[in-house]
Amino acid sequence: MQGDFHYYATYSAALLAGYDHKSSVDICHAAQLVDHCSRTWLKKAGGPSQAATTQLQAELLQARTDPIGLCDITRIWSSFHFLPRDLYADVDKGSQNYKDKYRLICGPNGDLIVDTVKLARGKGCEAAGIAMHVLADTWAHTYFAGTPSLVINNTNWYFYELFPGDGSEPERRQIKFSHNPSASEDVDKPVYVGSVYQSDENSIMNLGHGRAGHLPDYSYIRYAYLPAWGGYREIIKDNPHDYECAFAQMVYALSYLRGETDDFQKETYDADKISPHIDRIRGIIAKRQVDASADWKAFGESLSGEEISDFNKDEHIEEYMDSENKSDTYLGCFFEAALAQKKMVAARIMESDNRIAGSL
């Protein structure tokens, strides 16, 4: 997902869960900061390098892809952007390395999302925001894994956008992928930007949904494709349905984090709190645009009556740098929560006898 959902939609979910304006801003700021907290930015902010929650393209291009480097990459991307759904998935073929990578495939409503949300309980808005980023991405990034892998993450020419048709079957339009990172995407043709094919199993180009470009991050799209791990069976991804589920699950999770309920369970959504606004929410999700920020922002401001300031990743640096007790600052709390999330996910992967993410 992108800033439209991680920032503005998360703000709206926090309001519907009962948080006030300031707390909702703190939560959505943390949710969006997950996409900016690279080691390059941490050096600027004075934070610990191990608290990195993402990697810049320049960092990835220079990253090692030996076993140590792959562990570092996987700890970041599996912990915050591609949370594994089933670390114990039954895989009846392939090498142990293939099985380990298969078990890192992302998806919603796995045991790890329960662990993620419960870990954030009582840890403040910063931890809540991180958990919401992870939760939302389990829906958007379903079927991809947060480790470089051609055999898991590759896609091919068989990639179609689905449109409502006159009959029972949707109309299909083949998607073309451009490999020019500076090219503009055209949702009408449709042409999207994806990473270049690399035959090396561990190439950075094969990390996450890079081969499919930003398609998983667009709420409006429905598409069919053949995932590399799927035995050439067609998979249909329905983003409008999944994004609505993600929003309803965020409201439920944030209500739990606020103390409204005593337990968080997977496959549970707060339909009641969003029902008065469901037509507007569905309209935003279904609108054919690659950035829904303006619409989500307008929705959030209509709920609170307050202006939502634009996201600024550097907003809290001065407070952190000047404070003698950094653990009490916004960034101090964010870094602590990020380290805890990464440590927890790495430990769960290790406990499943999967060595890809190493240990912290």
Secondary structure per residue as TSV (DSSP state, phi and psi in degrees):
chain	resnum	aa	ss	phi	psi
A	1	M	-	360.0	168.2
A	2	Q	-	-118.2	-173.0
A	3	G	H	-61.3	-28.3
A	4	D	I	-59.1	-42.1
A	5	F	I	-88.3	-45.8
A	6	H	I	-64.6	-31.1
A	7	Y	I	-99.7	-66.5
A	8	Y	I	-74.9	-40.9
A	9	A	I	-69.5	-35.3
A	10	T	H	-66.6	-38.0
A	11	Y	H	-57.4	-47.1
A	12	S	H	-63.1	-41.6
A	13	A	H	-62.9	-39.8
A	14	A	H	-64.2	-41.3
A	15	L	H	-60.8	-45.8
A	16	L	H	-66.7	-24.5
A	17	A	T	-81.1	-8.3
A	18	G	T	111.1	2.4
A	19	Y	-	-77.6	152.8
A	20	D	-	-81.4	177.5
A	21	H	H	-58.7	-50.4
A	22	K	H	-61.2	-46.5
A	23	S	H	-64.1	-37.2
A	24	S	H	-64.7	-38.7
A	25	V	H	-64.9	-43.8
A	26	D	H	-61.1	-38.4
A	27	I	H	-68.6	-48.5
A	28	C	H	-71.2	-28.9
A	29	H	H	-62.7	-44.1
A	30	A	H	-65.2	-39.8
A	31	A	H	-60.7	-42.0
A	32	Q	H	-76.2	-31.9
A	33	L	H	-62.2	-25.2
A	34	V	T	-55.9	-33.4
A	35	D	T	-82.2	0.8
A	36	H	T	-126.0	-12.0
A	37	C	-	-82.5	70.5
A	38	S	-	-90.0	171.0
A	39	R	H	-66.5	-32.6
A	40	T	H	-62.6	-46.5
A	41	W	H	-69.1	-37.5
A	42	L	H	-62.5	-35.0
A	43	K	H	-63.1	-40.5
A	44	K	H	-66.6	-39.0
A	45	A	H	-83.2	-13.9
A	46	G	T	81.5	18.7
A	47	G	-	-92.1	170.0
A	48	P	-	-72.6	134.3
A	49	S	G	-63.2	-28.0
A	50	Q	G	-70.3	-12.0
A	51	A	G	-84.3	6.5
A	52	A	-	-59.0	133.0
A	53	T	-	-112.9	-2.2
A	54	T	-	-154.5	173.7
A	55	Q	-	-133.6	132.2
A	56	L	-	-68.5	158.7
A	57	Q	H	-57.1	-41.2
A	58	A	H	-64.5	-36.9
A	59	E	H	-66.6	-41.6
A	60	L	H	-66.1	-39.2
A	61	L	H	-65.0	-24.0
A	62	Q	T	-99.3	-1.6
A	63	A	-	-72.1	145.2
A	64	R	-	-72.5	145.0
A	65	T	-	-120.1	24.3
A	66	D	S	-77.6	175.9
A	67	P	H	-54.1	-38.0
A	68	I	H	-68.8	-44.8
A	69	G	H	-64.4	-39.7
A	70	L	H	-65.0	-35.7
A	71	C	H	-61.8	-43.5
A	72	D	H	-63.6	-46.2
A	73	I	H	-60.7	-46.0
A	74	T	H	-66.7	-38.3
A	75	R	H	-60.3	-39.4
A	76	I	H	-71.6	-53.6
A	77	W	H	-76.6	-32.5
A	78	S	H	-76.7	-27.8
A	79	S	H	-77.1	-34.0
A	80	F	H	-119.0	-20.5
A	81	H	T	-128.1	-24.9
A	82	F	S	-136.1	60.1
A	83	L	-	-60.8	124.5
A	84	P	B	-61.7	140.7
A	85	R	S	-84.2	-39.3
A	86	D	-	-144.7	98.3
A	87	L	T	-71.4	-9.9
A	88	Y	T	-118.6	26.0
A	89	A	-	-57.3	140.5
A	90	D	-	-77.8	114.3
A	91	V	-	-120.9	116.8
A	92	D	-	-98.1	7.0
A	93	K	S	-152.0	163.7
A	94	G	S	97.3	167.2
A	95	S	-	-72.4	169.5
A	96	Q	H	-63.5	-35.8
A	97	N	H	-63.6	-41.7
A	98	Y	H	-63.4	-45.1
A	99	K	H	-61.6	-40.6
A	100	D	H	-62.5	-42.2
A	101	K	H	-70.2	-40.2
A	102	Y	H	-57.6	-39.0
A	103	R	T	-74.3	-4.7
A	104	L	T	-95.2	1.3
A	105	I	B	-60.9	133.5
A	106	C	B	-78.5	152.1
A	107	G	-	-179.4	161.4
A	108	P	S	-79.5	162.4
A	109	N	S	62.4	34.6
A	110	G	-	-92.7	172.9
A	111	D	H	-62.9	-31.2
A	112	L	H	-68.7	-26.9
A	113	I	H	-73.1	-30.9
A	114	V	H	-64.1	-45.9
A	115	D	H	-60.6	-40.4
A	116	T	H	-63.7	-48.4
A	117	V	H	-68.2	-42.2
A	118	K	H	-66.8	-33.0
A	119	L	H	-61.9	-31.9
A	120	A	H	-81.4	-11.6
A	121	R	T	-62.0	128.7
A	122	G	T	76.5	6.9
A	123	K	S	-103.5	5.6
A	124	G	-	95.6	177.2
A	125	C	H	-66.6	-31.5
A	126	E	H	-63.8	-47.4
A	127	A	H	-65.6	-38.1
A	128	A	H	-61.4	-42.1
A	129	G	H	-63.9	-42.3
A	130	I	H	-60.1	-46.0
A	131	A	H	-60.6	-37.4
A	132	M	H	-69.1	-35.1
A	133	H	H	-62.1	-48.1
A	134	V	H	-61.4	-45.6
A	135	L	H	-60.5	-48.4
A	136	A	H	-60.4	-41.6
A	137	D	H	-69.0	-23.4
A	138	T	H	-61.9	-28.7
A	139	W	H	-82.3	-45.1
A	140	A	H	-70.7	-36.3
A	141	H	T	-101.0	17.2
A	142	T	T	-52.7	137.8
A	143	Y	T	84.4	0.2
A	144	F	-	-118.4	159.6
A	145	A	B	-120.7	147.4
A	146	G	S	-86.7	44.3
A	147	T	S	-145.2	143.0
A	148	P	-	-61.3	123.6
A	149	S	-	-164.4	113.4
A	150	L	H	-64.5	-42.4
A	151	V	H	-68.9	-21.4
A	152	I	H	-99.3	-46.1
A	153	N	H	-101.1	-6.1
A	154	N	-	-68.8	150.5
A	155	T	-	-127.7	167.7
A	156	N	-	-134.0	-161.0
A	157	W	S	-64.0	-23.2
A	158	Y	-	-79.0	85.9
A	159	F	E	-148.5	112.1
A	160	Y	E	-126.9	137.2
A	161	E	E	-85.0	141.3
A	162	L	E	-106.8	130.2
A	163	F	E	-121.2	148.3
A	164	P	-	-58.1	131.5
A	165	G	-	-108.5	178.4
A	166	D	S	-73.1	-30.9
A	167	G	S	-99.9	-156.1
A	168	S	S	-78.2	-23.8
A	169	E	S	-95.9	138.4
A	170	P	-	-71.2	154.8
A	171	E	E	-75.4	140.3
A	172	R	E	-113.4	135.7
A	173	R	E	-131.2	121.1
A	174	Q	E	-66.1	136.6
A	175	I	-	-91.0	133.7
A	176	K	E	-102.3	137.2
A	177	F	E	-109.3	126.0
A	178	S	E	-92.2	148.6
A	179	H	-	-112.4	18.1
A	180	N	-	-94.3	108.2
A	181	P	T	-62.8	-17.8
A	182	S	T	-95.0	-0.6
A	183	A	S	-74.0	152.8
A	184	S	-	-86.9	144.0
A	185	E	-	-86.8	145.4
A	186	D	B	-123.0	105.8
A	187	V	T	-75.4	-11.7
A	188	D	T	-89.3	-27.2
A	189	K	T	-72.5	-45.3
A	190	P	T	-95.1	142.2
A	191	V	E	-128.1	129.6
A	192	Y	E	-128.7	163.7
A	193	V	E	-101.0	126.3
A	194	G	-	-132.6	166.9
A	195	S	-	-73.1	157.5
A	196	V	-	-73.9	140.5
A	197	Y	-	-61.5	131.7
A	198	Q	-	-132.6	127.0
A	199	S	-	-75.1	-14.9
A	200	D	-	-67.9	121.1
A	201	E	T	-51.8	-39.0
A	202	N	T	-102.0	17.4
A	203	S	-	-63.2	142.2
A	204	I	G	-58.3	-27.7
A	205	M	G	-63.0	-18.2
A	206	N	G	-102.7	25.6
A	207	L	S	-89.2	132.6
A	208	G	T	56.2	-135.3
A	209	H	T	-100.8	28.0
A	210	G	G	-56.8	-39.1
A	211	R	G	-66.2	-26.9
A	212	A	G	-96.4	9.7
A	213	G	T	60.7	-143.0
A	214	H	T	-93.8	8.4
A	215	L	G	-52.1	-43.7
A	216	P	G	-63.0	-17.4
A	217	D	G	-90.0	-0.7
A	218	Y	-	-102.9	122.8
A	219	S	T	-71.1	-25.2
A	220	Y	T	-80.8	-16.7
A	221	I	-	-91.3	142.9
A	222	R	E	-118.8	133.1
A	223	Y	E	-145.9	157.7
A	224	A	E	-122.5	137.8
A	225	Y	E	-157.2	173.6
A	226	L	-	-111.4	98.9
A	227	P	-	-64.5	148.1
A	228	A	T	-60.8	-30.8
A	229	W	T	-87.0	-5.2
A	230	G	T	-90.1	11.3
A	231	G	T	63.2	30.9
A	232	Y	T	60.5	32.0
A	233	R	-	-101.0	136.2
A	234	E	-	-68.3	136.4
A	235	I	E	-114.1	134.3
A	236	I	E	-109.6	126.0
A	237	K	E	-109.6	121.9
A	238	D	E	-110.5	87.3
A	239	N	H	-63.5	-40.6
A	240	P	H	-56.3	-43.5
A	241	H	H	-63.7	-45.9
A	242	D	H	-68.7	-38.1
A	243	Y	H	-68.9	-34.9
A	244	E	H	-65.2	-42.1
A	245	C	H	-62.1	-41.7
A	246	A	H	-60.8	-43.7
A	247	F	H	-65.1	-46.1
A	248	A	H	-64.6	-34.8
A	249	Q	H	-73.0	-34.0
A	250	M	H	-62.7	-43.0
A	251	V	H	-60.4	-44.0
A	252	Y	H	-62.8	-46.0
A	253	A	H	-64.3	-41.9
A	254	L	H	-69.1	-32.2
A	255	S	H	-63.4	-39.7
A	256	Y	H	-64.5	-45.3
A	257	L	H	-65.8	-29.1
A	258	R	T	-77.1	-10.3
A	259	G	T	96.7	9.9
A	260	E	S	-71.5	-32.5
A	261	T	S	-125.9	160.9
A	262	D	S	-93.7	-11.1
A	263	D	-	-144.4	150.8
A	264	F	-	-115.9	126.2
A	265	Q	-	-124.8	146.0
A	266	K	S	-71.9	164.0
A	267	E	S	57.3	36.7
A	268	T	-	-129.8	136.2
A	269	Y	-	-138.3	148.9
A	270	D	-	-97.4	78.9
A	271	A	H	-69.0	-30.8
A	272	D	H	-63.5	-43.6
A	273	K	H	-70.5	-27.7
A	274	I	H	-95.5	-12.2
A	275	S	G	-58.7	-37.2
A	276	P	G	-64.5	-16.8
A	277	H	G	-118.1	10.8
A	278	I	H	-63.5	-36.8
A	279	D	H	-64.4	-41.2
A	280	R	H	-68.5	-41.8
A	281	I	H	-60.8	-46.9
A	282	R	H	-64.4	-35.5
A	283	G	H	-63.7	-41.3
A	284	I	H	-65.5	-46.1
A	285	I	H	-62.4	-40.2
A	286	A	H	-83.8	-13.2
A	287	K	S	-64.4	132.6
A	288	R	-	-79.9	89.5
A	289	Q	-	-155.9	148.5
A	290	V	S	-86.7	-10.4
A	291	D	-	-140.7	110.4
A	292	A	-	-98.9	19.6
A	293	S	H	-57.5	-45.6
A	294	A	H	-61.4	-40.0
A	295	D	H	-71.8	-43.0
A	296	W	H	-66.5	-37.4
A	297	K	H	-63.0	-45.3
A	298	A	H	-62.1	-38.9
A	299	F	H	-64.2	-47.6
A	300	G	H	-60.9	-42.5
A	301	E	H	-68.2	-29.5
A	302	S	H	-70.4	-27.2
A	303	L	H	-76.6	-40.7
A	304	S	H	-98.2	-24.2
A	305	G	S	73.7	11.5
A	306	E	S	-115.9	155.5
A	307	E	-	-83.5	134.7
A	308	I	-	-95.5	115.6
A	309	S	-	-69.2	152.7
A	310	D	-	-64.1	149.8
A	311	F	-	-67.0	135.1
A	312	N	-	-135.1	106.1
A	313	K	T	-62.4	-22.3
A	314	D	T	-93.2	4.9
A	315	E	T	-55.7	-38.0
A	316	H	T	-103.9	7.8
A	317	I	H	-66.0	-45.3
A	318	E	H	-60.6	-43.6
A	319	E	H	-58.7	-43.5
A	320	Y	H	-67.2	-45.4
A	321	M	H	-66.0	-34.2
A	322	D	H	-87.6	-13.3
A	323	S	-	-81.5	138.8
A	324	E	S	-78.5	-28.3
A	325	N	S	-113.4	82.9
A	326	K	G	-65.1	-24.8
A	327	S	G	-67.6	-17.0
A	328	D	G	-91.8	-2.4
A	329	T	S	-89.3	167.1
A	330	Y	H	-58.5	-50.3
A	331	L	H	-68.3	-33.8
A	332	G	H	-59.9	-43.8
A	333	C	H	-67.3	-38.4
A	334	F	H	-62.8	-47.7
A	335	F	H	-62.1	-42.2
A	336	E	H	-61.9	-42.6
A	337	A	H	-67.8	-38.0
A	338	A	H	-64.8	-43.6
A	339	L	H	-62.4	-40.1
A	340	A	H	-65.5	-42.1
A	341	Q	H	-64.2	-45.1
A	342	K	H	-64.5	-41.9
A	343	K	H	-63.8	-41.9
A	344	M	H	-64.1	-47.4
A	345	V	H	-66.3	-43.3
A	346	A	H	-59.6	-40.1
A	347	A	H	-65.6	-41.9
A	348	R	H	-64.5	-39.6
A	349	I	H	-64.8	-43.0
A	350	M	H	-62.3	-41.6
A	351	E	H	-61.7	-24.3
A	352	S	T	-86.7	10.9
A	353	D	T	64.5	29.6
A	354	N	-	-108.5	122.2
A	355	R	-	-100.0	4.2
A	356	I	T	-63.4	-36.5
A	357	A	T	-91.4	-2.2
A	358	G	-	62.7	-151.0
A	359	S	-	-141.6	158.7
A	360	L	-	-109.9	360.0
